[in-house]
Amino acid sequence: MRNDEMVSPERVAKIEDLPVVDGEILEIETNSEAGSSARLPEKSQKQITGADKARNQRFFLQNVFLPVLFLTAALLGGLRISAADSAFVFLKPALVCLIFAALLLILFFRAKLIRLEGWFSEDFSGLKNAANATILLSLYAASVQVFNSLLPEQGLPFWIIAFCFFWTLWNNLFAEFDTRRLLQSLGGLFGLAFVIKYLVLANLAAPVSESWWRGILENPTKEAFTWLLDLPRFSPATGYIHFFTLIFYLIGLFLLKPDTREN
C-alpha cells in the first residue's frame, strides 16, 4: 500500500483546518540585474542633463544678467564727460524722466511685454517675488536714465523733445499693438532722439574745429545758436557712452520674458 493511502482521517482534518495564505510570487533579482534595471537609458540621461542646463541658463539670464544689464544702462545714462577738462559729470534725471519711465512701464504691461500675473503670484516663493521686483526696479531705473541721456540737458530743445516724447507715449497708451510693434516703435523713437541730440544739436554747440557744420555755420552763427538754444558743451565721448547705453537697454528689453513661471 502507498504512503498517500495510509494517511489517517484525523491528519486530513488537521490539514484542512490550517489557514490559507494568499500571495504573489516575487522574483528576486541579483545585484547586477538590479543595478542594470535601475539605470536610465543614455538618451534619457542626456535629455535630463540638457533640461537642467537650459533651466540654469534661464535662471542666470533672468535673475543675474538682466539686472546687471539694466543697472549698467542706468549708470551710464547719467554720465557726461566735460568738454573743458574731460572730467566725469553725473547729472540727475529731471522729474519728467521719471514720469516718462512710468508711462513706458504701463505700455510694457499693456503690450504684454510683461505680464503681471507671470511675475508676481501667491504660488511663487517670497524669494522669487523679491527677485522679480528687483528686475522691474532695475528696468524702471534704466528707463529713467535712458530718457535722461536722450533729452537735452536744458533750454528750448529740452522742452521740444520732452513734448515729443510725452505726445508719443500718451498716444501709444490708447493704441492697440503687440510686443514686436512696441519694440520697433521704441527703437525708432529712441534712435531719432539720439540723432537729434548727438548728431545735430551737439554739433551746433561744438567748437568750430570739431563741428560738422564748419563749412555751413561760421563762428558767430554757431554762437548765436548756442545762446538761443542754451546748449551745454560736452565731450564727443558722451555720445559714444550714451549710444552703448541705448544698445544695452534695447538688448535687455529683447531678453525680457513676459512670464517667469518657467524659470
Buried (B, 14 or more C-beta within 10 A) or exposed (E): EEEEEEEEEEEEEEEEEEEEEEEEEEEEEEEEEEEEEEEEEEEEEEEEEEEEEEEEEBEEBBBEBBBEBBBBBBBBBBBBBBBEEEEEEEBEBBEBBBBBBBBBBEBBEBBEBBBEEBBBBEEBEEEBBEBBEBBBEBBBBBBBBBBBBBBBBEBEBBEBBBEBBBEBBEEBEEEEBEBEEBBEBBBEBBEBBBEBBBEEBBBBBBEEEEBEBBEEBEEEEBEEBBEEBBBBEBBEEBBEBBBEBBEBBBBBBEEBBEEBEEB
